[in-house]
């Protein structure tokens, strides 16, 4: 193998702007954080606010309690099993509670799960990466 990559050339890296476009195109993503040294990944409904990712949760959940701790990753993807194609974007940064008085738009980011979700969490990405796999 003279300098061959382990994957075919149909895998391409995505530019930051396209990563944000893809992020905004899906209502659900997965937030990853660490609790007692173990990674936890939870799906959440989200919205994009400028360069930030915003979602709501309950302060009584593990997710709500842990977001004050800081470092997180947020991932959104899509795939087509038949064509063996898809994409994945990853946003790494810090999370913080957003207690601003801004009103959450009624038409955006309503959690699918029942229950009170009155804790607003804002993710401020520091590293944005993405990849696309072109179909066969």
JOVEN-V921730 format. One record per helix or strand of 3 or more residues. SS is the DSSP state (A for helix, B for strand). FROM is the first residue (numbers start at 1). TO is the last residue. If there is no record, write none. Layout:
SS:FROM:TO, SS:FROM:TO
This chain:
B:11:13, A:16:24, B:28:35, B:38:45, B:47:49, B:52:57, A:62:69, B:71:80, B:85:97, B:119:133
